[in-house]
Amino acid sequence: MAVTAIWNVKGWIGSVLNYTVNPEKTENPEWSEKQQQSMLDVMEYAMQSAPKKVLDKIIDYAIDDFKTEKQYYVTGINCDPATARNDMILTKRIWGKEGGNIAYHGYQSFKTGEVSADKAHQIGVELAQALWGDRFEVIVSTHLNTKTVHNHFVLNSVSFVDGLKYYDQKKTYQRMRDMSDALCEKYHLSVIENPARHGRSRAEWEAEKNGRPTWMTAIRLDLDAAIMGAVNFQGFVKNMRERGYEVEKRGRDWRIKPQNHRNFSRLRRFGEKYTEDAIIERIIRQRWPSRPPKPEEKKTVRRGRTHGDFRLSKVTWNGLRALYYFYRRKLQEACRQQSSYTPYVLREDIRHLEAVDKQFHFLFRHKIDTAEELTSYRDDASQRITIISEERKELKNELRRIGIPEQRLEEIKTRIGQISAELRTLRQDVKLCDAIAVRSLEIAEKNAQLKQIEEKEVERKREQERKHGKTHIR
């Protein structure tokens, strides 16, 4: 049995990522020392480079806890867990969608004692792959810090494929629940039938008393998820309503009613942790966790002069992706300027902006930074074209035979269609690789020309300032 939930996250994406990959919650005793040290290095680097916000408190805890742990159940889909924060932020920056909901935080909890951590993590990865793997970057982490093994999902709100944002609706949440139930059935786990439909019976009271899950267990999970995704009590109420609950205050008590239930239930009925005061206290604690004072470190302040767009220095790539990123930004700026202010080397390439944009997104999608990686990808694609072309040829020959069973005939036609679609994509990729190999050399040369032009412009302005100063002295 698995209970699911998902809610939006605002603010800074590092906070939710650091919560979900918290080492104290995701310990795995079989991790090697090399893997352990690698993850620790990444987390310490994140701590050093992160903005000084409330997030730092959470990262501090994660680093301190990690030093006493051995392993993580953490998997990245379309991203590396070690660089997920930067990857997700860069996706937003590329598509110009850095505001609003920064991510979605999903939750999947299993019946106590019914599933191992390995199996729970496998199910979580399969669920995330099925729901979001074709368009979004996702981190899947399995938490082991409670008696109930549960998965957390951090979903980037912006698609790296097309730049469209993910919108959480009743329909998408229902799909998440249905897919989770299907995976539970696949791995022979129990599934909630008609969840939260009936009132509390004697049998349910006894089950809860003995620690077995009931409809109240499912509601508590939704309450916990709504509290975790809120910054104040009003946000908690809003989150519950978005999950399909009716919420109202009657006298001194807040009450909720799940979908398909006839009666309201007071929040305090679910335990002392769910009174209005307790919920407010929990929200405050999770926003401002207490921790021992951190010793002050001596900081060396370096001052210097920067020319150009200093914001672009935040880009952490090297090689082809960085080359295309900077040149693409130059072309976009040139489109917004008067032609008289735009260097000729840019004006002649503005008409190629769409092609440059397409090539950049190809490099970004496949994380290609060097000529060797580009050649390797092209060779792999070409080899794949040869293999599946031969397979399609054999299938077409089989179609010409007489007396093929109808079922086999449909299988062949379906497979031929799949191969043809894959071949179209692979051939487009090969063409893109060839185009990038040529254009990257041209862009490197034009970047050098632009740098010379900018240096001459800076020198010209300095000369004007010197002359202007001498005129005033006279």
C-alpha positions in Angstrom: 0.0 0.0 0.0 1.3 3.5 -0.9 -0.1 6.9 -0.1 0.9 9.8 -2.3 0.9 13.6 -2.2 2.4 16.5 -4.1 2.6 20.2 -3.5 4.2 23.3 -4.9 7.4 24.9 -3.5 8.2 28.6 -3.7 11.5 30.4 -2.7 14.8 28.7 -3.4 15.1 25.2 -4.9 18.1 24.2 -2.8 16.0 24.1 0.4 13.7 21.3 -0.8 16.6 19.4 -2.5 18.6 19.4 0.7 15.7 18.2 2.7 15.0 15.3 0.4 18.6 14.1 0.2 19.2 14.5 4.0 21.7 11.8 4.8 20.2 11.0 8.2 17.0 10.0 6.4 18.5 8.2 3.4 21.2 6.1 5.1 22.2 3.0 3.1 24.8 0.7 4.8 26.3 -0.6 1.5 27.7 2.6 0.2 31.5 2.7 -0.4 33.8 5.1 1.3 34.7 6.6 -2.1 31.0 7.3 -2.8 30.6 8.7 0.7 33.5 11.1 0.3 32.3 12.2 -3.1 28.9 13.2 -1.9 30.4 14.9 1.1 32.6 17.0 -1.1 29.6 18.0 -3.2 27.6 19.0 -0.2 30.4 21.0 1.3 30.9 22.8 -2.0 27.2 23.6 -2.0 27.5 25.0 1.5 30.4 27.3 0.5 28.8 28.6 -2.7 25.1 28.8 -1.6 23.5 32.3 -1.0 23.3 33.2 2.7 19.6 32.4 3.3 17.7 30.2 5.6 18.7 27.4 3.3 22.2 27.5 4.8 20.8 26.2 8.1 19.4 23.1 6.4 22.6 22.5 4.5 24.6 22.8 7.7 22.6 20.0 9.2 22.9 17.9 6.1 26.7 18.1 6.1 27.0 17.5 9.8 24.7 14.5 9.7 26.4 13.1 6.6 29.7 12.7 8.4 28.2 10.0 10.6 26.3 8.2 7.8 27.3 5.6 5.2 24.9 5.6 2.2 22.1 7.2 0.3 19.0 6.1 -1.5 19.1 9.0 -3.9 18.6 8.9 -7.7 18.5 11.6 -10.3 16.3 11.4 -13.4 17.6 13.7 -16.2 20.1 15.1 -13.8 23.0 14.2 -11.5 22.0 14.3 -7.8 25.4 16.0 -7.1 24.6 18.9 -9.4 20.8 18.8 -9.4 20.4 22.2 -7.8 22.6 24.0 -10.4 21.0 22.0 -13.3 17.5 22.9 -12.3 18.4 26.6 -11.8 20.1 26.7 -15.2 17.1 25.2 -16.8 14.9 28.0 -15.4 17.5 30.6 -16.5 17.7 29.3 -20.0 14.0 29.5 -20.5 13.6 32.7 -18.6 11.2 31.2 -16.0 12.8 31.8 -12.6 9.7 33.1 -10.8 6.6 31.5 -9.4 6.6 27.9 -8.3 10.3 26.8 -8.3 9.6 23.1 -7.9 7.1 20.5 -6.8 7.7 18.2 -3.8 6.1 14.8 -4.0 5.6 12.1 -1.4 5.0 8.4 -1.5 4.6 6.4 1.7 4.3 2.6 2.1 2.6 0.4 4.7 4.9 -0.2 7.7 7.0 -3.4 7.3 5.5 -4.2 3.8 8.4 -3.2 1.6 12.2 -3.0 1.9 14.2 0.2 1.3 15.6 -1.1 -2.0 12.2 -2.0 -3.3 10.6 1.2 -2.2 13.4 3.2 -3.9 13.0 1.1 -7.1 9.2 1.8 -7.1 9.8 5.5 -6.5 12.2 5.7 -9.4 9.8 3.9 -11.7 7.0 6.2 -10.6 9.0 9.3 -11.3 10.2 8.0 -14.6 6.7 7.2 -15.7 5.1 10.5 -14.6 7.8 13.0 -15.4 10.9 11.3 -17.0 10.2 12.5 -20.5 10.3 16.2 -19.8 11.5 17.1 -16.3 14.5 16.9 -14.0 13.6 14.9 -10.9 15.4 13.8 -7.7 14.0 10.6 -6.0 15.1 9.9 -2.4 14.0 7.2 0.0 13.8 8.2 3.7 14.5 5.5 6.3 14.4 7.8 9.4 10.9 6.6 10.5 9.2 3.2 10.9 7.4 3.9 7.6 9.7 3.9 4.6 8.7 6.7 2.2 9.9 8.4 -1.0 10.3 12.1 -1.7 10.3 13.6 -5.2 11.7 17.0 -6.1 10.4 17.9 -9.6 11.7 21.0 -11.4 8.8 23.2 -12.3 10.3 24.0 -15.8 10.7 21.4 -18.5 14.3 21.1 -19.9 12.8 19.9 -23.2 10.4 22.7 -24.1 10.5 25.2 -21.2 6.8 24.7 -20.3 5.9 24.7 -16.6 4.4 21.8 -14.7 0.9 22.5 -13.3 -0.4 20.4 -10.4 -4.1 19.7 -10.9 -6.6 17.2 -9.5 -6.1 15.3 -12.8 -2.3 15.1 -12.5 -2.6 14.1 -8.8 -5.1 11.4 -9.6 -2.7 10.1 -12.2 0.1 10.0 -9.6 -2.1 7.9 -7.3 -3.3 5.6 -10.0 0.3 5.0 -11.2 1.5 4.4 -7.7 -1.3 1.8 -7.1 -0.4 0.1 -10.4 3.2 -0.2 -9.3 2.1 -1.6 -5.9 0.1 -4.2 -7.7 3.0 -5.0 -10.0 5.2 -5.8 -7.0 2.4 -7.5 -5.0 1.9 -4.8 -2.4 -1.5 -4.0 -0.9 -3.5 -1.2 -2.5 -6.0 1.1 -0.8 -9.5 0.3 -2.2 -11.8 3.4 -2.3 -9.5 5.3 0.1 -11.1 7.5 2.9 -14.7 6.7 1.8 -16.3 5.4 5.0 -16.6 6.7 8.5 -14.6 5.4 11.4 -15.7 2.0 12.5 -14.8 -0.2 15.5 -12.5 -2.2 13.2 -10.7 0.9 12.1 -10.3 2.1 15.7 -8.8 -1.3 16.7 -6.5 -1.2 13.6 -5.3 2.2 14.5 -4.7 1.2 18.1 -2.6 -1.8 16.9 -0.5 0.4 14.5 -2.1 -0.8 11.3 -2.9 1.9 8.6 -6.5 3.2 8.3 -8.2 6.0 6.4 -7.0 8.3 9.2 -3.5 7.4 8.4 -4.0 8.6 4.8 -5.4 11.9 6.0 -2.5 12.4 8.5 -0.1 12.0 5.6 -2.0 14.6 3.6 -2.0 16.9 6.7 1.8 16.4 7.1 2.3 17.1 3.5 0.2 20.3 3.6 2.1 21.5 6.8 5.4 20.8 5.1 4.5 22.8 2.1 3.1 25.8 4.0 4.8 29.0 5.3 1.8 30.0 7.6 -1.5 28.5 8.7 -3.4 30.1 5.9 -1.0 28.3 3.5 -1.8 25.1 5.2 -5.5 25.6 4.7 -4.9 26.4 1.1 -2.8 23.3 0.6 -5.5 21.1 2.1 -8.2 22.6 -0.2 -6.0 22.0 -3.2 -5.9 18.4 -2.2 -9.6 18.2 -2.4 -10.5 18.7 1.3 -13.2 21.0 2.5 -11.8 23.1 5.4 -13.8 25.3 7.8 -13.7 26.7 11.3 -16.7 25.9 13.5 -16.5 27.7 16.8 -12.9 27.2 18.2 -12.2 24.1 16.1 -10.9 23.7 12.5 -12.6 20.9 10.7 -11.8 19.0 7.5 -13.8 16.8 5.2 -12.1 14.5 2.6 -13.7 13.8 -0.8 -16.4 11.2 -0.7 -16.9 11.6 3.1 -20.3 12.7 4.5 -19.1 14.3 7.7 -16.4 16.7 8.9 -13.7 15.7 11.4 -12.1 18.1 13.9 -8.3 18.5 13.3 -7.6 17.6 17.0 -9.2 14.3 16.4 -6.1 13.2 14.5 -3.8 13.9 17.5 -2.1 16.6 19.5 0.2 17.4 16.6 -2.8 18.6 14.5 -4.4 21.3 16.6 -4.2 24.8 15.2 -1.5 25.9 17.7 0.5 22.7 17.1 0.4 23.2 13.3 1.5 26.8 13.6 4.4 25.7 15.8 5.4 23.0 13.3 5.4 25.4 10.4 7.6 27.9 12.4 10.1 25.1 13.4 10.5 23.9 9.8 11.1 27.4 8.6 13.5 28.4 11.3 15.2 25.3 12.7 17.4 25.9 15.7 21.0 25.0 15.6 24.2 25.7 17.5 26.0 28.9 16.6 28.4 28.5 13.7 32.0 29.8 14.4 32.8 32.9 12.4 35.2 32.5 9.5 37.7 35.1 8.3 36.7 36.2 4.9 39.0 37.7 2.3 37.3 40.3 0.2 38.6 40.7 -3.4 37.8 43.8 -5.3 38.1 44.2 -9.0 36.5 45.7 -12.1 34.3 43.7 -14.4 33.3 44.5 -18.0 30.3 43.1 -19.8 27.4 41.3 -18.4 28.6 40.1 -14.9 25.4 38.0 -14.4 26.6 35.5 -17.1 29.5 34.6 -14.7 27.0 32.5 -12.8 27.0 29.9 -15.7 29.2 27.0 -14.5 29.7 25.1 -17.8 32.8 25.0 -19.8 33.3 24.1 -23.5 30.6 23.9 -26.1 27.6 24.6 -23.8 29.2 27.8 -22.4 30.3 28.8 -25.9 26.8 28.5 -27.3 25.2 30.0 -24.2 27.2 33.3 -24.3 26.9 33.7 -28.1 23.1 33.0 -27.9 22.7 35.7 -25.3 24.7 38.1 -27.5 22.4 37.4 -30.5 19.3 37.8 -28.3 20.6 41.2 -27.1 21.3 42.2 -30.6 17.7 41.5 -31.6 16.6 44.0 -29.0 19.1 46.8 -30.0 19.1 49.2 -32.9 21.1 47.8 -35.8 23.5 50.7 -35.7 24.7 49.6 -32.3 25.1 46.0 -33.2 28.5 44.8 -34.6 28.3 43.4 -38.1 29.6 40.0 -36.9 26.4 39.7 -34.9 24.0 41.3 -37.4 24.8 38.7 -40.1 24.1 35.8 -37.6 20.8 37.1 -36.2 19.0 35.2 -39.0 20.6 32.0 -37.7 19.3 32.5 -34.1 16.7 29.8 -34.4 19.4 27.3 -35.5 21.8 28.4 -32.8 19.0 28.0 -30.2 18.2 24.5 -31.4 21.8 23.4 -31.3 22.3 24.9 -27.9 19.3 23.0 -26.4 20.6 19.8 -28.0 24.0 20.3 -26.2 22.2 21.1 -23.0 19.8 18.2 -23.2 22.7 15.7 -23.7 25.2 17.6 -21.5 27.9 17.7 -24.3 30.8 20.0 -23.6 33.7 18.8 -25.7 34.4 17.9 -29.3 35.2 14.4 -28.2 31.8 14.0 -26.5 30.1 15.4 -29.6 32.0 12.9 -31.8 31.2 10.0 -29.4 27.5 10.9 -29.4 27.4 11.1 -33.2 29.2 7.7 -33.6 26.8 6.1 -31.1 23.8 7.5 -33.0 25.2 6.4 -36.4 25.8 2.9 -35.0 22.3 2.8 -33.7 20.9 3.9 -37.1 22.8 1.0 -38.8 21.5 -1.6 -36.3 17.8 -0.6 -36.3 17.8 0.0 -40.1 18.9 -3.6 -40.5 16.2 -4.7 -38.1 13.5 -2.7 -40.0 14.7 -4.3 -43.3 14.3 -7.8 -41.9 10.8 -6.9 -40.6 9.8 -5.6 -44.0 11.0 -8.8 -45.6 9.0 -10.8 -43.1 5.9 -8.8 -44.0 6.2 -10.2 -47.6 5.8 -13.7 -46.4 2.4 -15.5 -46.8 0.4 -16.8 -43.9 1.6 -14.6 -41.1 -0.7 -14.7 -38.1 -2.7 -11.5 -37.5 -1.2 -10.9 -34.1 2.4 -11.2 -35.4 1.4 -8.9 -38.3 0.3 -6.2 -35.9 3.5 -6.6 -33.9 5.7 -6.2 -37.0 3.8 -3.1 -38.1 4.0 -1.5 -34.6 7.7 -2.2 -34.4 8.4 -0.8 -37.8 6.6 2.4 -36.8 8.7 2.6 -33.6 11.9 2.1 -35.6 10.9 4.7 -38.2 10.2 7.3 -35.5 13.5 6.6 -33.7 15.4 6.8 -37.0 14.0 10.2 -37.7 15.2 11.4 -34.3 18.6 9.8 -34.7 19.2 11.3 -38.2 18.2 14.7 -36.9 20.7 14.3 -34.1 23.5 13.3 -36.5 22.8 16.4 -38.6 22.9 18.6 -35.5 26.2 17.1 -34.4 27.7 17.9 -37.9 26.2 21.4 -37.8 27.6 22.0 -34.3 31.0 20.8 -35.3 31.2 23.5 -38.0 29.3 26.3 -36.2 31.2 26.0 -32.9 34.5 26.9 -34.8 32.7 29.9 -36.3 31.3 31.0 -33.0 34.7 30.8 -31.3 36.2 33.0 -34.0 33.4 35.5 -33.7 33.6 35.6 -30.0 37.2 36.5 -30.3 36.3 39.3 -32.8 33.6 40.6 -30.4 36.1 40.6 -27.6 38.5 42.8 -29.6 35.6 45.1 -30.5 34.6 45.5 -26.9 38.2 46.1 -25.8 38.6 48.8 -28.4 35.3 50.4 -27.3 36.4 50.4 -23.7 39.7 52.0 -24.7 37.9 54.6 -26.8 35.7 55.6 -23.8 38.7 55.9 -21.6 40.4 58.1 -24.1 37.3 60.3 -24.2 37.2 60.6 -20.4 40.9 61.6 -20.4 40.3 64.3 -23.0 37.1 65.5 -21.2 39.1 65.8 -17.9 41.9 67.8 -19.6 39.3 70.2 -21.1 37.9 70.9 -17.7 41.3 71.6 -16.2 41.9 74.3 -18.8 
